[in-house]
Amino acid sequence: MESVERRVEEERARVEAEYRRVLKSSVEFEKRIRNRWRAKCREKDERIAALEERVAELERLLAGRAL
């Protein structure tokens, strides 16, 4: 009977270790995705700001020519 209990405990420990490993890799994967998404959003925001600045500059030039 002790042999069965020991095997059950060993299996439980193995399953728990595998679960922790899978959970850790899953969390790391999600962090990479989130960081990549944030970087793309920053790049997009920078492009939008640059375009808005260029539009404002062009509008100033047009306004100067209209006078």
Secondary structure, 3 states (H helix, E strand, C coil): CHHHHHHHHHHHHHHHHHHHHHHHHHHHHHHHHHHHHHHHHHHHHHHHHHHHHHHHHHHHHHHHHHC
